């Protein structure tokens, strides 16, 4: 008998996340449940509209693809106008950190039980350095200083609890 709630993101070792293709001016989010895809789509639209004053279906379009067999759900955002391309440039070049953070964590519900998931959400990454992200293949975890710090903080929190 299972006690408590285990979020879908922890069921396997794959990582949900967002990557970008600078050559095609595209953002892509990879998620492992349909509700995360729905949350991300809704949040991306409001982020682009509120942070950059972009118009959905004019400056940017969103497409979703769903593969129920592999539990793989994808959100693809293409930017069409000069304003849309400038917003993409700002997001991918760390010029709009608030919008970037909202896009990276859009699939995670805001609640106490998922607080750690928000801290551990992967950063936006270029597709050239991580081409397997788009195919849903498990990524190797990078041992960056930030990830080591987050691991230490989470370990201390577990020891206190």
QUIZI-V234871 format. One record per helix or strand. SS is the DSSP state (a for helix, b for strand). FROM is the first residue (numbers start at 1). LEN is the number of residues. If there is no record, write none. Layout:
BEGIN
ss: (SS | SS)
from: (FROM | FROM)
len: (LEN | LEN)
END
This chain:
BEGIN
ss: (a | b | b | a | b | b | b | a | a | a | b | a | a)
from: (8 | 17 | 26 | 34 | 56 | 60 | 72 | 82 | 97 | 112 | 125 | 131 | 145)
len: (3 | 5 | 6 | 19 | 1 | 8 | 8 | 11 | 8 | 9 | 2 | 3 | 16)
END
